[in-house]
Amino acid sequence: MIDSDPELAINFLKNALFLDPELSIAWNNIGIAYLRSGKDSFAEFSFQSAFRANREAATPVSNLARYYRDKGNLRLARRYEEA
């Protein structure tokens, strides 16, 4: 769904986060959907929220590192690569 219709995915994931605002996987997936919709600042916030919700989950850390590397912020990218 994220690939074919990111806006629809965002709406579904917003509902999931309404029910459980600490659901790391939903934050991470909505971040991917935002990124694919060109809403980079929302994607960054979502990846950070996924990381805060579960600091041991590897996927949000990886997505944050990749996000910052793609944006040219190597200092922050390294911070998450070392987390």
C-alpha positions as CSV (number, residue, x, y, z in Angstrom):
1,M,0.0,0.0,0.0
2,I,2.8,2.4,0.8
3,D,4.3,1.9,-2.7
4,S,1.0,2.2,-4.6
5,D,-0.8,4.8,-2.6
6,P,1.2,6.5,0.1
7,E,-1.6,9.0,1.0
8,L,-4.0,6.1,1.7
9,A,-1.3,4.4,3.8
10,I,-0.8,7.6,5.7
11,N,-4.5,7.8,6.6
12,F,-4.5,4.2,7.8
13,L,-1.3,4.7,9.8
14,K,-2.7,7.9,11.4
15,N,-5.6,5.8,12.7
16,A,-3.3,3.2,14.1
17,L,-1.3,5.9,15.9
18,F,-4.5,7.4,17.2
19,L,-5.2,4.1,18.9
20,D,-1.6,3.6,20.0
21,P,0.7,6.6,19.8
22,E,3.7,4.5,21.0
23,L,3.5,2.0,18.1
24,S,7.0,2.2,16.7
25,I,6.3,0.2,13.6
26,A,3.4,2.6,12.6
27,W,5.6,5.6,13.1
28,N,8.3,4.1,11.0
29,N,5.9,3.1,8.2
30,I,4.2,6.5,8.1
31,G,7.7,8.0,7.8
32,I,8.3,5.9,4.7
33,A,4.9,6.9,3.3
34,Y,5.7,10.6,4.0
35,L,9.1,10.3,2.4
36,R,7.5,8.7,-0.7
37,S,5.0,11.6,-0.8
38,G,7.7,14.2,-0.7
39,K,6.9,15.3,2.8
40,D,10.4,15.1,4.2
41,S,9.9,17.0,7.4
42,F,7.0,14.8,8.4
43,A,9.1,11.7,7.5
44,E,12.0,12.9,9.7
45,F,9.6,13.6,12.6
46,S,8.0,10.1,12.1
47,F,11.3,8.3,12.1
48,Q,12.4,10.1,15.2
49,S,9.0,9.2,16.9
50,A,9.5,5.6,15.9
51,F,13.0,5.7,17.5
52,R,11.7,7.3,20.7
53,A,8.9,4.7,20.9
54,N,11.4,1.8,20.7
55,R,15.1,2.6,20.9
56,E,16.0,-1.0,20.3
57,A,14.2,-1.3,17.0
58,A,16.7,-1.5,14.2
59,T,14.5,-0.2,11.3
60,P,13.9,3.4,12.6
61,V,17.6,3.8,13.4
62,S,18.5,2.6,9.9
63,N,15.9,4.9,8.3
64,L,17.1,7.9,10.3
65,A,20.7,7.2,9.2
66,R,19.7,6.8,5.6
67,Y,17.5,9.9,5.7
68,Y,20.2,12.1,7.1
69,R,22.8,10.7,4.8
70,D,20.6,11.4,1.8
71,K,20.1,15.0,3.1
72,G,23.8,15.5,3.4
73,N,23.9,15.6,7.2
74,L,26.7,13.2,7.8
75,R,27.1,14.1,11.4
76,L,23.5,13.0,12.3
77,A,23.7,10.0,9.9
78,R,26.8,8.7,11.8
79,R,25.1,9.3,15.1
80,Y,22.3,6.9,14.1
81,E,24.6,4.5,12.4
82,E,26.5,4.1,15.7
83,A,23.3,3.7,17.8
